[in-house]
């Protein structure tokens, strides 16, 4: 907030507004009336302002700007922007105080050279029961916290839009979430489907939809639901129709073809006039909605690769104009395949939350993808992190991938995100066609029961160091292979160091398909793999397509073991098929071949590098004789929050694909795992049913030599436990 000493500020303000200013007759401010003389802390104090005349462009602060300067009991002053209600000469100020005592306010108005200011007026703030706004956490950077000090963990799903933008339909979703432990929803505004705001004319707003937004926020408050408000989406910049018909640049008021300032869509981020109008819209939305503590975050763009300079400017502008200081985020993506440095957004100081969108069609194991990427991001940036969109397939409705409504991906996504450093459970995208009709809310309820007493606000937080889950009776069984899958992420350089665990999990993020060559030096990485072979095995690299020519080298424990050329050209060659890309004017050749490297038993470091001209595609990497044997086919994830260690264990056969195809996971019996670097002594263990949200077994264990070995009850799908030192 803009805080100043109240008495000095008021004196300076009165002098500034009285010296040399021309006042219109009649006065600009006709009346300023509070809705009530007193409010409870963390409740909205509203002032209705009536002007003496109307303005042609009431949403443009350059023409008419009204602010309230509100002085708190400690004599600090905050500036609160007013907003035009869309009706006649009426404006409103909405402010939510955080401390009790005597306040005062002054209304300031400026229209051109005309400036006015009301005399100070009082109001009183009494004690309240709310927790206040959600803030960044000084104790634990991964998890936000309320003003009251109460920790916050978000549980919910997307409700991007509903039929006719009806607040009553939103209310039904809020009710379902609230009854099942939910407290979070993500909604869209200013999209063709979700509450269009500035659509027909630049600088002109849809007041009906803004009124609906007011109602939606009020209903969210009623049910204890906190909102991420995505304030625009990539479709606003799309010239193409899009897979969902989302492309709407042709109708945009920012489009020069419609009288706007931008010839090309991405001129939106550089054109001075476009930025001015966008800031005007931000100011109006902030003035209208930021009073609500139930706004968790403002998301500047949905799935848009915004230029970092623009993002820095707009995120800072929101922080400057918003007296209530809600968190700010943005999600990335469009234009698809664009060489974009995501770190340039994630590392910005005013981007408070890192937002990821994850869908299962990108990798055969969506939970491995989610857990590895999220944990890597959380550790790197030490910011709150959310998977704000999640689903089985970005191109197909989850109801088609899960016709029986088993909810496996939704279920495991919730639990895996919580154990990967996220401050919310993964927010499933398919709210209207899948979650609601399949009645999958029981998964949220069980998850909420497990985490409701977790001290996310504790300074004593860490990711646990866990051994793989093992089954001693399987020690004589043969070892099996582990496959590392890749995703096609052009320009992605965030993930280059990978720890391959013996259960098949890969820590460190996701391996990029594109192993870039020398001409793309800015986006080149040298993937490094830390491995631990239980027996002699192989490191198999499946090479897909090569562009222009590549040269693959491999280094095992600082010793070169591979030096292989992959040329590209026309006609026949060592490749299986040659293609000429007219769009890039290069030859790309399909190899689809496997390179085999021998790796002896034990711990090793393997590095890959492409010293050729252009990129080489890695379809996957297989480590033979790496898993199986005593290693259970199970995922084990854990963290410590306060005095409690939290563990989630998943049978890796429990996947949405297996459940859809009626392949029930077999039992894992007689298993155990160990937690390293713990205090010696006795520990109490609660084993939780992740579907019922209740304890089904209590046990105990003792740690010696700073290792706690935990025996695992027999299970088929997944389960969780809480461990506390006695």
TIKOL-609626 format. One record per residue (C-alpha): z, x, y. Coordinates in steps of 0.2 Angstrom, whole numbers, plus 5000, padded with zeros to 4 digits. Layout:
N
PT    Z    X    Y
PT    Z    X    Y
...
% end
This chain:
726
PT    Z    X    Y
PT 5000 5000 5000
PT 4998 5005 5018
PT 5016 5008 5022
PT 5022 5011 5040
PT 5039 5009 5049
PT 5038 4991 5054
PT 5045 4992 5072
PT 5035 5006 5078
PT 5019 4999 5070
PT 5022 4982 5078
PT 5024 4990 5095
PT 5008 5001 5093
PT 4999 4986 5087
PT 5003 4975 5102
PT 4999 4989 5114
PT 4982 4991 5106
PT 4978 4973 5106
PT 4984 4970 5124
PT 4975 4985 5132
PT 4958 4981 5139
PT 4953 4967 5126
PT 4944 4952 5131
PT 4951 4936 5124
PT 4939 4921 5121
PT 4944 4904 5127
PT 4950 4894 5118
PT 4960 4907 5108
PT 4952 4912 5091
PT 4967 4909 5081
PT 4972 4890 5082
PT 4986 4890 5070
PT 4994 4900 5056
PT 5005 4890 5045
PT 5014 4896 5029
PT 5014 4885 5014
PT 5033 4887 5013
PT 5046 4897 5023
PT 5053 4905 5007
PT 5047 4911 4990
PT 5055 4920 4975
PT 5050 4938 4972
PT 5034 4941 4963
PT 5028 4923 4968
PT 5014 4921 4980
PT 5017 4918 4999
PT 5002 4909 5006
PT 4997 4907 5025
PT 4984 4895 5030
PT 4975 4900 5046
PT 4964 4889 5056
PT 4952 4896 5069
PT 4945 4888 5084
PT 4927 4890 5079
PT 4915 4893 5065
PT 4905 4909 5061
PT 4887 4910 5054
PT 4893 4924 5042
PT 4911 4921 5038
PT 4911 4933 5023
PT 4906 4948 5034
PT 4921 4957 5042
PT 4909 4965 5055
PT 4907 4948 5062
PT 4925 4940 5059
PT 4939 4950 5051
PT 4957 4943 5049
PT 4971 4952 5042
PT 4990 4949 5040
PT 5002 4963 5043
PT 5018 4960 5033
PT 5034 4969 5036
PT 5046 4970 5022
PT 5065 4971 5023
PT 5064 4990 5022
PT 5053 4990 5038
PT 5038 4996 5029
PT 5022 4986 5033
PT 5007 4982 5022
PT 4990 4975 5028
PT 4984 4960 5018
PT 4966 4954 5020
PT 4963 4936 5023
PT 4948 4927 5016
PT 4937 4912 5021
PT 4940 4897 5010
PT 4922 4891 5012
PT 4928 4875 5022
PT 4926 4874 5040
PT 4937 4885 5050
PT 4950 4888 5037
PT 4956 4905 5031
PT 4970 4910 5019
PT 4982 4925 5016
PT 4990 4927 4999
PT 5003 4940 4997
PT 5016 4943 4983
PT 5032 4951 4988
PT 5041 4963 4977
PT 5058 4964 4985
PT 5071 4951 4991
PT 5076 4949 5010
PT 5069 4945 5027
PT 5051 4948 5030
PT 5040 4945 5045
PT 5021 4944 5047
PT 5008 4945 5061
PT 4990 4938 5060
PT 4977 4949 5067
PT 4959 4943 5071
PT 4944 4952 5077
PT 4927 4945 5081
PT 4916 4957 5089
PT 4925 4964 5104
PT 4937 4949 5104
PT 4954 4954 5096
PT 4969 4943 5094
PT 4986 4944 5087
PT 5000 4931 5084
PT 5018 4933 5087
PT 5029 4939 5073
PT 5034 4925 5061
PT 5048 4926 5048
PT 5049 4921 5030
PT 5062 4924 5016
PT 5060 4931 4999
PT 5074 4926 4986
PT 5078 4933 4969
PT 5064 4930 4956
PT 5062 4931 4937
PT 5045 4939 4935
PT 5041 4957 4929
PT 5030 4960 4943
PT 5013 4969 4943
PT 5007 4981 4929
PT 5007 4999 4935
PT 5003 5017 4929
PT 5018 5023 4919
PT 5027 5039 4925
PT 5036 5040 4909
PT 5021 5039 4897
PT 5004 5040 4904
PT 4996 5031 4889
PT 5004 5014 4892
PT 5006 5004 4908
PT 5022 4997 4914
PT 5028 4982 4924
PT 5037 4984 4941
PT 5053 4979 4932
PT 5051 4994 4920
PT 5047 4983 4905
PT 5033 4990 4895
PT 5016 4982 4892
PT 5004 4982 4877
PT 4989 4970 4878
PT 4985 4959 4864
PT 4970 4947 4866
PT 4951 4946 4866
PT 4936 4943 4878
PT 4933 4926 4886
PT 4919 4932 4896
PT 4913 4914 4900
PT 4914 4897 4894
PT 4904 4881 4896
PT 4901 4876 4914
PT 4914 4889 4919
PT 4927 4876 4916
PT 4945 4881 4919
PT 4951 4868 4906
PT 4941 4877 4893
PT 4948 4894 4898
PT 4965 4885 4897
PT 4963 4881 4879
PT 4959 4899 4874
PT 4974 4905 4884
PT 4985 4892 4875
PT 4979 4898 4858
PT 4982 4916 4863
PT 4999 4913 4870
PT 5005 4903 4854
PT 5000 4918 4844
PT 5008 4933 4853
PT 4993 4936 4864
PT 4994 4941 4882
PT 4977 4948 4887
PT 4960 4942 4891
PT 4944 4949 4898
PT 4933 4938 4909
PT 4917 4940 4919
PT 4912 4935 4936
PT 4896 4937 4946
PT 4885 4936 4930
PT 4872 4922 4926
PT 4884 4915 4913
PT 4901 4919 4920
PT 4906 4913 4937
PT 4891 4919 4948
PT 4898 4923 4966
PT 4884 4931 4976
PT 4868 4925 4969
PT 4857 4915 4980
PT 4859 4924 4997
PT 4865 4941 5001
PT 4883 4939 5009
PT 4884 4921 5004
PT 4897 4916 4991
PT 4898 4902 4978
PT 4914 4894 4984
PT 4914 4881 4969
PT 4915 4896 4957
PT 4928 4905 4967
PT 4939 4889 4967
PT 4936 4889 4948
PT 4942 4907 4947
PT 4958 4903 4957
PT 4961 4889 4944
PT 4958 4901 4929
PT 4970 4914 4936
PT 4983 4900 4939
PT 4981 4895 4921
PT 4982 4912 4915
PT 4999 4914 4924
PT 5005 4898 4916
PT 5002 4905 4898
PT 5007 4922 4902
PT 4990 4929 4900
PT 4985 4945 4909
PT 4967 4947 4915
PT 4954 4961 4915
PT 4941 4954 4928
PT 4924 4962 4926
PT 4916 4960 4943
PT 4898 4963 4938
PT 4887 4967 4923
PT 4872 4978 4919
PT 4861 4963 4918
PT 4861 4962 4937
PT 4851 4978 4938
PT 4839 4974 4923
PT 4821 4972 4927
PT 4817 4968 4908
PT 4823 4952 4900
PT 4835 4960 4889
PT 4841 4956 4871
PT 4851 4941 4877
PT 4841 4936 4892
PT 4853 4945 4903
PT 4841 4953 4914
PT 4842 4945 4932
PT 4836 4958 4944
PT 4822 4947 4949
PT 4834 4934 4955
PT 4846 4946 4964
PT 4849 4944 4982
PT 4849 4963 4983
PT 4831 4964 4977
PT 4819 4968 4991
PT 4807 4954 4984
PT 4821 4942 4988
PT 4824 4949 5006
PT 4837 4961 5000
PT 4838 4980 5004
PT 4834 4987 4987
PT 4817 4991 4981
PT 4823 4997 4965
PT 4838 4991 4955
PT 4848 5008 4956
PT 4845 5009 4975
PT 4860 4997 4974
PT 4871 5012 4972
PT 4864 5022 4987
PT 4857 5010 5000
PT 4869 5009 5015
PT 4866 4990 5017
PT 4869 4986 4999
PT 4885 4996 4999
PT 4891 4987 5014
PT 4888 4970 5006
PT 4896 4975 4990
PT 4912 4981 4999
PT 4912 4964 5008
PT 4912 4955 4991
PT 4925 4966 4985
PT 4936 4963 5000
PT 4934 4944 4998
PT 4938 4945 4979
PT 4953 4956 4982
PT 4960 4945 4996
PT 4958 4930 4986
PT 4965 4935 4969
PT 4975 4951 4970
PT 4991 4941 4974
PT 4992 4937 4955
PT 5003 4949 4945
PT 4993 4942 4930
PT 4978 4953 4935
PT 4979 4968 4924
PT 4964 4977 4930
PT 4948 4975 4941
PT 4933 4981 4931
PT 4920 4987 4944
PT 4905 4985 4931
PT 4902 4980 4913
PT 4892 4993 4903
PT 4884 5001 4918
PT 4881 5020 4921
PT 4886 5020 4939
PT 4884 5036 4949
PT 4900 5045 4950
PT 4899 5046 4969
PT 4897 5027 4971
PT 4911 5024 4958
PT 4923 5036 4967
PT 4919 5027 4984
PT 4921 5010 4977
PT 4937 5013 4967
PT 4945 5021 4982
PT 4939 5006 4993
PT 4948 4994 4981
PT 4964 5004 4981
PT 4963 5005 5000
PT 4960 4986 5003
PT 4971 4979 4989
PT 4989 4977 4995
PT 4995 4974 4977
PT 4987 4989 4969
PT 4981 4983 4953
PT 4973 4995 4941
PT 4955 4999 4942
PT 4942 5002 4927
PT 4924 5002 4923
PT 4914 5002 4907
PT 4898 5012 4904
PT 4882 5010 4895
PT 4866 5004 4904
PT 4852 5011 4906
PT 4853 5014 4887
PT 4849 5031 4881
PT 4852 5038 4898
PT 4858 5056 4900
PT 4875 5052 4908
PT 4890 5062 4909
PT 4904 5049 4905
PT 4918 5062 4910
PT 4912 5061 4928
PT 4918 5043 4928
PT 4933 5045 4916
PT 4941 5059 4926
PT 4940 5051 4943
PT 4958 5049 4950
PT 4955 5031 4955
PT 4949 5025 4938
PT 4966 5021 4930
PT 4960 5014 4913
PT 4946 5021 4902
PT 4936 5007 4894
PT 4927 5009 4878
PT 4915 4997 4870
PT 4913 4999 4851
PT 4903 4990 4838
PT 4901 4993 4819
PT 4882 4994 4819
PT 4884 5012 4826
PT 4893 5019 4811
PT 4896 5014 4793
PT 4915 5016 4796
PT 4920 5007 4813
PT 4938 5011 4811
PT 4935 5030 4808
PT 4924 5029 4823
PT 4937 5020 4834
PT 4952 5030 4829
PT 4944 5047 4831
PT 4935 5043 4847
PT 4950 5034 4855
PT 4963 5047 4850
PT 4952 5061 4857
PT 4949 5052 4874
PT 4968 5048 4875
PT 4973 5066 4872
PT 4960 5073 4884
PT 4962 5061 4899
PT 4980 5056 4897
PT 4976 5039 4904
PT 4978 5021 4898
PT 4964 5017 4886
PT 4957 5001 4880
PT 4943 4996 4868
PT 4938 4981 4879
PT 4924 4976 4868
PT 4924 4977 4849
PT 4914 4969 4835
PT 4905 4971 4819
PT 4888 4972 4826
PT 4882 4972 4844
PT 4866 4963 4840
PT 4873 4950 4828
PT 4887 4937 4830
PT 4902 4942 4819
PT 4902 4925 4812
PT 4885 4930 4803
PT 4893 4946 4797
PT 4909 4938 4791
PT 4904 4920 4786
PT 4920 4917 4776
PT 4931 4922 4791
PT 4941 4935 4782
PT 4943 4944 4799
PT 4944 4961 4792
PT 4936 4971 4806
PT 4946 4961 4819
PT 4962 4964 4809
PT 4959 4983 4806
PT 4952 4985 4824
PT 4969 4978 4831
PT 4980 4990 4821
PT 4969 5005 4822
PT 4967 5004 4841
PT 4986 5003 4843
PT 4988 5019 4833
PT 4975 5029 4842
PT 4982 5029 4859
PT 4975 5013 4866
PT 4986 5002 4878
PT 4979 4986 4870
PT 4973 4980 4854
PT 4954 4981 4852
PT 4947 4966 4862
PT 4935 4957 4850
PT 4919 4951 4859
PT 4915 4935 4849
PT 4928 4923 4856
PT 4918 4906 4855
PT 4908 4908 4840
PT 4920 4918 4828
PT 4938 4919 4833
PT 4941 4901 4839
PT 4931 4892 4825
PT 4937 4903 4811
PT 4955 4902 4818
PT 4958 4920 4817
PT 4973 4920 4828
PT 4986 4923 4814
PT 4980 4941 4815
PT 4986 4942 4833
PT 5002 4934 4829
PT 5006 4946 4815
PT 5002 4961 4825
PT 5012 4955 4840
PT 5027 4953 4829
PT 5026 4971 4823
PT 5024 4979 4841
PT 5035 4967 4851
PT 5050 4979 4851
PT 5041 4995 4853
PT 5047 5006 4867
PT 5030 5010 4875
PT 5039 5016 4891
PT 5048 5030 4882
PT 5046 5048 4888
PT 5048 5052 4869
PT 5030 5049 4864
PT 5019 5058 4852
PT 5005 5057 4839
PT 5013 5061 4822
PT 5008 5075 4812
PT 5004 5067 4795
PT 4998 5073 4778
PT 4985 5064 4769
PT 4991 5050 4757
PT 4992 5057 4740
PT 4994 5050 4722
PT 5002 5063 4711
PT 4996 5054 4695
PT 4978 5057 4701
PT 4979 5076 4702
PT 4968 5078 4686
PT 4954 5067 4693
PT 4938 5075 4699
PT 4936 5078 4718
PT 4923 5068 4727
PT 4912 5070 4743
PT 4916 5066 4761
PT 4902 5061 4772
PT 4902 5063 4791
PT 4891 5051 4800
PT 4883 5053 4817
PT 4878 5042 4831
PT 4863 5043 4843
PT 4872 5047 4859
PT 4859 5055 4870
PT 4868 5067 4882
PT 4885 5065 4875
PT 4895 5081 4876
PT 4913 5075 4874
PT 4915 5079 4856
PT 4912 5096 4849
PT 4928 5101 4838
PT 4931 5091 4822
PT 4945 5092 4810
PT 4940 5085 4793
PT 4954 5078 4783
PT 4954 5077 4764
PT 4955 5058 4765
PT 4938 5058 4774
PT 4944 5055 4791
PT 4937 5065 4805
PT 4948 5069 4820
PT 4940 5074 4837
PT 4928 5060 4840
PT 4910 5056 4834
PT 4897 5069 4829
PT 4881 5067 4839
PT 4864 5065 4830
PT 4856 5076 4844
PT 4859 5094 4842
PT 4852 5100 4858
PT 4841 5115 4860
PT 4839 5128 4874
PT 4829 5117 4886
PT 4843 5104 4887
PT 4857 5117 4890
PT 4867 5106 4901
PT 4870 5094 4887
PT 4871 5107 4873
PT 4886 5108 4862
PT 4891 5119 4847
PT 4899 5108 4834
PT 4914 5116 4826
PT 4922 5110 4810
PT 4939 5114 4803
PT 4939 5111 4785
PT 4951 5113 4770
PT 4941 5113 4753
PT 4953 5109 4738
PT 4940 5117 4727
PT 4923 5127 4730
PT 4911 5115 4737
PT 4896 5113 4748
PT 4892 5109 4766
PT 4876 5098 4766
PT 4867 5095 4783
PT 4854 5081 4782
PT 4841 5085 4795
PT 4831 5070 4802
PT 4818 5072 4816
PT 4815 5088 4826
PT 4808 5087 4843
PT 4796 5101 4849
PT 4804 5114 4838
PT 4822 5119 4834
PT 4831 5134 4826
PT 4847 5130 4816
PT 4861 5143 4813
PT 4878 5141 4804
PT 4893 5152 4805
PT 4907 5152 4792
PT 4923 5161 4798
PT 4913 5171 4811
PT 4900 5176 4798
PT 4882 5170 4799
PT 4877 5160 4784
PT 4861 5151 4790
PT 4846 5155 4801
PT 4832 5143 4799
PT 4817 5138 4810
PT 4812 5120 4811
PT 4795 5120 4820
PT 4786 5105 4826
PT 4767 5101 4829
PT 4752 5091 4824
PT 4745 5088 4807
PT 4753 5095 4792
PT 4767 5107 4791
PT 4784 5110 4783
PT 4788 5092 4789
PT 4785 5076 4781
PT 4777 5067 4795
PT 4772 5072 4813
PT 4772 5060 4828
PT 4765 5063 4846
PT 4776 5055 4859
PT 4764 5050 4873
PT 4779 5045 4884
PT 4786 5063 4883
PT 4770 5072 4879
PT 4779 5081 4864
PT 4777 5082 4845
PT 4792 5076 4835
PT 4792 5079 4816
PT 4802 5070 4803
PT 4810 5082 4790
PT 4822 5071 4781
PT 4828 5087 4771
PT 4845 5093 4766
PT 4851 5111 4770
PT 4865 5117 4758
PT 4878 5129 4762
PT 4891 5136 4750
PT 4909 5135 4755
PT 4923 5143 4745
PT 4940 5134 4742
PT 4952 5135 4756
PT 4953 5133 4775
PT 4938 5138 4785
PT 4929 5136 4802
PT 4911 5131 4802
PT 4900 5131 4817
PT 4882 5125 4820
PT 4871 5129 4834
PT 4853 5125 4839
PT 4844 5140 4847
PT 4827 5132 4847
PT 4817 5124 4861
PT 4822 5105 4859
PT 4834 5094 4849
PT 4837 5093 4830
PT 4843 5077 4823
PT 4858 5078 4811
PT 4858 5062 4800
PT 4874 5066 4792
PT 4885 5080 4785
PT 4892 5079 4767
PT 4907 5090 4761
PT 4906 5091 4742
PT 4922 5092 4731
PT 4932 5088 4747
PT 4942 5072 4743
PT 4947 5062 4728
PT 4958 5070 4715
PT 4976 5068 4722
PT 4970 5062 4739
PT 4971 5043 4740
PT 4956 5034 4748
PT 4967 5029 4762
PT 4969 5031 4781
PT 4986 5035 4788
PT 4989 5035 4806
PT 5006 5036 4816
PT 5014 5039 4832
PT 5032 5040 4839
PT 5038 5029 4853
PT 5056 5032 4858
PT 5067 5032 4843
PT 5054 5023 4831
PT 5040 5031 4821
PT 5026 5019 4818
PT 5014 5021 4803
PT 4999 5011 4798
PT 4990 5014 4781
PT 4973 5006 4777
PT 4965 5006 4760
PT 4948 5013 4766
PT 4939 5001 4753
PT 4946 4987 4764
PT 4931 4985 4776
PT 4921 4971 4783
PT 4906 4976 4773
PT 4915 4975 4756
PT 4924 4959 4760
PT 4908 4951 4765
PT 4901 4956 4749
PT 4916 4950 4739
PT 4921 4968 4734
PT 4940 4966 4735
PT 4949 4983 4737
PT 4958 4990 4722
PT 4976 4994 4722
PT 4983 5010 4728
PT 4999 5013 4718
PT 5012 5027 4717
PT 5006 5035 4733
PT 5016 5045 4746
PT 5013 5055 4762
PT 5023 5067 4773
PT 5028 5067 4791
PT 5029 5085 4798
PT 5040 5092 4812
PT 5054 5079 4811
PT 5073 5082 4812
PT 5082 5084 4796
PT 5093 5069 4790
PT 5092 5052 4783
PT 5079 5039 4789
PT 5078 5020 4787
PT 5061 5013 4783
PT 5055 4995 4786
PT 5038 4990 4777
PT 5029 4977 4786
PT 5016 4964 4780
PT 5002 4966 4792
PT 4995 4948 4789
PT 5012 4939 4790
PT 5020 4950 4803
PT 5036 4951 4793
PT 5046 4964 4784
PT 5044 4964 4765
PT 5054 4979 4760
PT 5067 4991 4767
PT 5069 5008 4760
PT 5076 5025 4765
PT 5071 5043 4764
PT 5078 5060 4769
PT 5070 5074 4778
PT 5073 5092 4773
PT 5065 5108 4781
PT 5058 5096 4795
PT 5047 5087 4783
PT 5050 5068 4778
PT 5041 5063 4762
PT 5039 5044 4762
PT 5035 5034 4746
PT 5022 5020 4749
PT 5024 5003 4741
PT 5008 4998 4731
PT 4995 4990 4741
PT 4977 4983 4742
PT 4972 4981 4760
PT 4984 4988 4773
PT 5002 4988 4778
PT 5013 4996 4791
PT 5031 5003 4793
PT 5044 5008 4806
PT 5055 5023 4803
PT 5071 5026 4812
PT 5083 5041 4810
PT 5100 5036 4805
% end
